Amino acid sequence: YDVKEKRVAKALKICRKYLTWVQNSVFEGELSPAILVKLKVEMKKKLLDEEDSVIIYTWRSERYTDREVIGLEKGSSNQFI
């Protein structure tokens, strides 16, 4: 996400409810379709369309994804099942 400073704490709180923190304003995790809808609804209620931005990437399968970190890895991915 990229939100104005006064709404950063709200966005952070919402994301931490559903996802794992990776770095700064980047989160990742596996969500059911219903939980993804809940996350989107909560974000839309707290953020301003004309000032804030949230990008959600959805992968159809793990087969076509790869993740590589160069440098310091922030957060932890040990919560994934």
Buried (B, 14 or more C-beta within 10 A) or exposed (E): BEBEEEBBEBBBEBBEEBBBBBEEBBBBBEBEEEBBEBBEEBBEEBBEEEEBEBEEEEEEEEEEEEEEEEEEEEBEEEEEE
